[in-house]
Amino acid sequence: MKITYPHMGSLNMILKTMFEGINVEVVEPPPVTNRTLSIGVKYSPEFVCLPYKINLGNFIEALENGADTIIMLGGIGPCRFGYYGQAQRETLIDLGYKFNMIILDPPHGRLIDFLRELSSYFPDVYWKDALKAFIFAVQKMIIADKFEKQLLILRAHENEIGITTKIFEDYMEKIKNAKNKKELDSIYKEGLEKLKQNATIKREIQLKVALVGEIYLMLEPFSNLDILRSLNELGIEVTKTDFLSDYLINSAFKLPQRMEFKKYAHGYLERDIGGHGLNTVANTVKYAEKNYDGIIQIFPFTCTPEIVAEGIIAKISSDKNIPVMSLSYDEKTGEAGYQTRLEAFKDLLERRRLKNIKKY
């Protein structure tokens, strides 16, 4: 078995750690590039969303590199993500590829059942080895997300454009190759210190923005034109409201975060509308009440849950007196135009802050 999977932020690192921990050969999908997207667009339905097209491109590139098994999450509900695996499998079969596809439904609070289903595809693996590999993969995921949260604050203060990104990428590679928890903790501590040493610029007006929206675009930099880096390099501290650990751990255990979402969304959205629509609405209210300077929503073009959320957060923007900008992405999205919009949004936030300062 030579297994592969789609890219989604640090997911590649996590799955590689887990599968190699049980001696399963991994064929990493190549990093997402314009070639990946072009392949996916060529063989995808025209109006399907951007993550679907990138995923399909991932699979084709990995199959070309020798993979024979694809692992993919399934699901149910209003979001089309639940149908990705089945539709992509049929496309790949029509294209003549020979492979097996494992489609796993998300845990939905039943982690034991999820792990039991996953283990059924690897009957020769001893359960203690599988559990050890799974735990270490989760530890890497948590450290990687913790490190990125620090980056999204510190990079806004970097002494030289690009230096903290280089440090972050170097230490993420070290996290990827770490062999145990002690090594992980040491890498994180050293990497964080390096970030701090190279991020000492202070500003009289320090803007803070929360990023909300669809989970894939939140996690995969290629899909969102690396908006987090662009905002940081404009001197804006960013809070990303969803990380891989949030997505997977909350799905596995149904943590109280769902109750928190419903609390913040109360009065604006009273039910789950699929995808991350409820999260988007709730987080917009949450960070407006935390007195952030602005909110940016990102989502794939044609994403129905986020389109519904877009209308609702416009009302929140008015009620809470906080600027909100919504950005949708597809394969035709151009970087230059989006950069101009980010710069204009920054100017708006600065003018508002100066106006408020003059009041006092």
QUILIN-V111648 format. One record per residue. N is the residue number from 1. RES is the residue in one small letter. PSI is psi as a letter, one per 40 degrees, with the letter a starting at -180 (none if undefined). NEAR is the number of other C-alpha atoms within 12 Angstrom. Layout:
n=N res=RES psi=PSI near=NEAR
n=N res=RES psi=PSI near=NEAR
This chain:
n=1 res=m psi=h near=22
n=2 res=k psi=h near=27
n=3 res=i psi=i near=35
n=4 res=t psi=i near=41
n=5 res=y psi=i near=42
n=6 res=p psi=i near=44
n=7 res=h psi=i near=40
n=8 res=m psi=g near=34
n=9 res=g psi=b near=32
n=10 res=s psi=e near=35
n=11 res=l psi=d near=34
n=12 res=n psi=d near=36
n=13 res=m psi=d near=39
n=14 res=i psi=d near=39
n=15 res=l psi=d near=37
n=16 res=k psi=d near=35
n=17 res=t psi=d near=34
n=18 res=m psi=d near=33
n=19 res=f psi=d near=36
n=20 res=e psi=d near=30
n=21 res=g psi=e near=27
n=22 res=i psi=f near=28
n=23 res=n psi=f near=20
n=24 res=v psi=h near=27
n=25 res=e psi=h near=21
n=26 res=v psi=h near=32
n=27 res=v psi=g near=33
n=28 res=e psi=h near=36
n=29 res=p psi=h near=36
n=30 res=p psi=i near=29
n=31 res=p psi=i near=30
n=32 res=v psi=h near=34
n=33 res=t psi=a near=23
n=34 res=n psi=d near=20
n=35 res=r psi=d near=21
n=36 res=t psi=d near=33
n=37 res=l psi=d near=33
n=38 res=s psi=d near=24
n=39 res=i psi=d near=25
n=40 res=g psi=d near=34
n=41 res=v psi=d near=28
n=42 res=k psi=d near=21
n=43 res=y psi=e near=29
n=44 res=s psi=i near=30
n=45 res=p psi=i near=17
n=46 res=e psi=d near=16
n=47 res=f psi=e near=19
n=48 res=v psi=i near=31
n=49 res=c psi=i near=35
n=50 res=l psi=d near=39
n=51 res=p psi=d near=43
n=52 res=y psi=d near=47
n=53 res=k psi=d near=39
n=54 res=i psi=d near=45
n=55 res=n psi=d near=46
n=56 res=l psi=d near=44
n=57 res=g psi=d near=36
n=58 res=n psi=d near=41
n=59 res=f psi=d near=48
n=60 res=i psi=d near=45
n=61 res=e psi=d near=34
n=62 res=a psi=d near=33
n=63 res=l psi=d near=33
n=64 res=e psi=d near=24
n=65 res=n psi=e near=20
n=66 res=g psi=e near=24
n=67 res=a psi=i near=30
n=68 res=d psi=e near=29
n=69 res=t psi=h near=31
n=70 res=i psi=h near=40
n=71 res=i psi=h near=40
n=72 res=m psi=i near=36
n=73 res=l psi=i near=29
n=74 res=g psi=a near=26
n=75 res=g psi=i near=23
n=76 res=i psi=i near=20
n=77 res=g psi=a near=18
n=78 res=p psi=d near=19
n=79 res=c psi=h near=28
n=80 res=r psi=e near=29
n=81 res=f psi=d near=35
n=82 res=g psi=e near=23
n=83 res=y psi=e near=24
n=84 res=y psi=d near=34
n=85 res=g psi=d near=32
n=86 res=q psi=d near=27
n=87 res=a psi=d near=26
n=88 res=q psi=d near=39
n=89 res=r psi=d near=32
n=90 res=e psi=d near=21
n=91 res=t psi=d near=25
n=92 res=l psi=d near=32
n=93 res=i psi=d near=19
n=94 res=d psi=d near=13
n=95 res=l psi=e near=18
n=96 res=g psi=e near=13
n=97 res=y psi=i near=25
n=98 res=k psi=h near=21
n=99 res=f psi=i near=27
n=100 res=n psi=i near=26
n=101 res=m psi=h near=32
n=102 res=i psi=h near=26
n=103 res=i psi=h near=27
n=104 res=l psi=h near=30
n=105 res=d psi=i near=29
n=106 res=p psi=i near=30
n=107 res=p psi=d near=26
n=108 res=h psi=f near=23
n=109 res=g psi=e near=21
n=110 res=r psi=g near=20
n=111 res=l psi=d near=22
n=112 res=i psi=d near=16
n=113 res=d psi=d near=18
n=114 res=f psi=d near=24
n=115 res=l psi=d near=23
n=116 res=r psi=d near=18
n=117 res=e psi=d near=19
n=118 res=l psi=d near=28
n=119 res=s psi=d near=25
n=120 res=s psi=d near=17
n=121 res=y psi=e near=23
n=122 res=f psi=g near=21
n=123 res=p psi=d near=14
n=124 res=d psi=e near=14
n=125 res=v psi=h near=21
n=126 res=y psi=h near=16
n=127 res=w psi=d near=19
n=128 res=k psi=d near=14
n=129 res=d psi=d near=21
n=130 res=a psi=d near=28
n=131 res=l psi=d near=22
n=132 res=k psi=d near=22
n=133 res=a psi=d near=29
n=134 res=f psi=d near=27
n=135 res=i psi=d near=23
n=136 res=f psi=d near=34
n=137 res=a psi=d near=37
n=138 res=v psi=d near=31
n=139 res=q psi=d near=31
n=140 res=k psi=d near=41
n=141 res=m psi=d near=37
n=142 res=i psi=d near=30
n=143 res=i psi=d near=37
n=144 res=a psi=d near=39
n=145 res=d psi=d near=32
n=146 res=k psi=d near=29
n=147 res=f psi=d near=37
n=148 res=e psi=d near=37
n=149 res=k psi=d near=27
n=150 res=q psi=d near=31
n=151 res=l psi=d near=42
n=152 res=l psi=e near=40
n=153 res=i psi=d near=37
n=154 res=l psi=d near=41
n=155 res=r psi=d near=42
n=156 res=a psi=e near=39
n=157 res=h psi=e near=34
n=158 res=e psi=i near=33
n=159 res=n psi=d near=21
n=160 res=e psi=h near=22
n=161 res=i psi=h near=22
n=162 res=g psi=e near=24
n=163 res=i psi=d near=25
n=164 res=t psi=d near=37
n=165 res=t psi=d near=35
n=166 res=k psi=d near=21
n=167 res=i psi=d near=32
n=168 res=f psi=d near=35
n=169 res=e psi=d near=21
n=170 res=d psi=d near=21
n=171 res=y psi=d near=32
n=172 res=m psi=d near=34
n=173 res=e psi=d near=21
n=174 res=k psi=d near=25
n=175 res=i psi=d near=38
n=176 res=k psi=d near=32
n=177 res=n psi=e near=22
n=178 res=a psi=i near=27
n=179 res=k psi=e near=22
n=180 res=n psi=i near=23
n=181 res=k psi=d near=24
n=182 res=k psi=d near=16
n=183 res=e psi=d near=21
n=184 res=l psi=d near=31
n=185 res=d psi=d near=24
n=186 res=s psi=d near=19
n=187 res=i psi=d near=30
n=188 res=y psi=d near=36
n=189 res=k psi=d near=21
n=190 res=e psi=d near=22
n=191 res=g psi=d near=33
n=192 res=l psi=d near=32
n=193 res=e psi=d near=22
n=194 res=k psi=d near=27
n=195 res=l psi=d near=36
n=196 res=k psi=d near=27
n=197 res=q psi=d near=20
n=198 res=n psi=e near=26
n=199 res=a psi=g near=31
n=200 res=t psi=e near=20
n=201 res=i psi=h near=21
n=202 res=k psi=i near=18
n=203 res=r psi=i near=16
n=204 res=e psi=d near=11
n=205 res=i psi=h near=22
n=206 res=q psi=h near=25
n=207 res=l psi=i near=34
n=208 res=k psi=h near=34
n=209 res=v psi=i near=42
n=210 res=a psi=h near=42
n=211 res=l psi=h near=44
n=212 res=v psi=i near=45
n=213 res=g psi=a near=46
n=214 res=e psi=h near=47
n=215 res=i psi=d near=40
n=216 res=y psi=d near=36
n=217 res=l psi=d near=43
n=218 res=m psi=d near=40
n=219 res=l psi=d near=36
n=220 res=e psi=h near=34
n=221 res=p psi=d near=25
n=222 res=f psi=d near=31
n=223 res=s psi=d near=43
n=224 res=n psi=e near=41
n=225 res=l psi=f near=33
n=226 res=d psi=f near=25
n=227 res=i psi=d near=38
n=228 res=l psi=d near=40
n=229 res=r psi=d near=34
n=230 res=s psi=d near=30
n=231 res=l psi=d near=39
n=232 res=n psi=d near=38
n=233 res=e psi=e near=33
n=234 res=l psi=e near=32
n=235 res=g psi=e near=36
n=236 res=i psi=h near=40
n=237 res=e psi=h near=36
n=238 res=v psi=h near=38
n=239 res=t psi=h near=35
n=240 res=k psi=h near=41
n=241 res=t psi=e near=39
n=242 res=d psi=h near=36
n=243 res=f psi=i near=34
n=244 res=l psi=d near=35
n=245 res=s psi=d near=32
n=246 res=d psi=d near=27
n=247 res=y psi=d near=34
n=248 res=l psi=d near=28
n=249 res=i psi=d near=26
n=250 res=n psi=d near=23
n=251 res=s psi=d near=24
n=252 res=a psi=d near=23
n=253 res=f psi=e near=22
n=254 res=k psi=f near=20
n=255 res=l psi=i near=19
n=256 res=p psi=e near=16
n=257 res=q psi=d near=22
n=258 res=r psi=d near=26
n=259 res=m psi=d near=19
n=260 res=e psi=d near=19
n=261 res=f psi=d near=29
n=262 res=k psi=d near=26
n=263 res=k psi=d near=22
n=264 res=y psi=d near=27
n=265 res=a psi=e near=30
n=266 res=h psi=h near=22
n=267 res=g psi=e near=18
n=268 res=y psi=d near=31
n=269 res=l psi=h near=31
n=270 res=e psi=e near=20
n=271 res=r psi=i near=23
n=272 res=d psi=h near=27
n=273 res=i psi=e near=25
n=274 res=g psi=i near=27
n=275 res=g psi=b near=33
n=276 res=h psi=f near=41
n=277 res=g psi=d near=39
n=278 res=l psi=d near=39
n=279 res=n psi=d near=45
n=280 res=t psi=d near=49
n=281 res=v psi=d near=49
n=282 res=a psi=d near=39
n=283 res=n psi=d near=42
n=284 res=t psi=d near=50
n=285 res=v psi=d near=43
n=286 res=k psi=d near=32
n=287 res=y psi=d near=36
n=288 res=a psi=d near=31
n=289 res=e psi=e near=21
n=290 res=k psi=e near=19
n=291 res=n psi=f near=20
n=292 res=y psi=i near=32
n=293 res=d psi=d near=39
n=294 res=g psi=i near=44
n=295 res=i psi=h near=49
n=296 res=i psi=h near=45
n=297 res=q psi=h near=43
n=298 res=i psi=i near=44
n=299 res=f psi=i near=40
n=300 res=p psi=i near=39
n=301 res=f psi=h near=30
n=302 res=t psi=e near=24
n=303 res=c psi=h near=36
n=304 res=t psi=d near=28
n=305 res=p psi=d near=34
n=306 res=e psi=d near=38
n=307 res=i psi=d near=31
n=308 res=v psi=d near=28
n=309 res=a psi=d near=40
n=310 res=e psi=d near=38
n=311 res=g psi=d near=23
n=312 res=i psi=d near=30
n=313 res=i psi=e near=42
n=314 res=a psi=d near=27
n=315 res=k psi=d near=23
n=316 res=i psi=d near=34
n=317 res=s psi=d near=30
n=318 res=s psi=d near=16
n=319 res=d psi=d near=18
n=320 res=k psi=e near=23
n=321 res=n psi=f near=23
n=322 res=i psi=h near=33
n=323 res=p psi=h near=37
n=324 res=v psi=h near=41
n=325 res=m psi=h near=34
n=326 res=s psi=h near=34
n=327 res=l psi=h near=37
n=328 res=s psi=i near=31
n=329 res=y psi=i near=34
n=330 res=d psi=a near=32
n=331 res=e psi=e near=33
n=332 res=k psi=e near=19
n=333 res=t psi=h near=20
n=334 res=g psi=h near=17
n=335 res=e psi=d near=21
n=336 res=a psi=d near=14
n=337 res=g psi=d near=15
n=338 res=y psi=d near=25
n=339 res=q psi=d near=24
n=340 res=t psi=d near=17
n=341 res=r psi=d near=21
n=342 res=l psi=d near=34
n=343 res=e psi=d near=23
n=344 res=a psi=d near=18
n=345 res=f psi=d near=30
n=346 res=k psi=d near=34
n=347 res=d psi=d near=22
n=348 res=l psi=d near=21
n=349 res=l psi=d near=30
n=350 res=e psi=d near=27
n=351 res=r psi=d near=18
n=352 res=r psi=d near=22
n=353 res=r psi=d near=25
n=354 res=l psi=d near=18
n=355 res=k psi=d near=13
n=356 res=n psi=d near=13
n=357 res=i psi=d near=12
n=358 res=k psi=d near=9
n=359 res=k psi=d near=8
n=360 res=y psi=none near=7
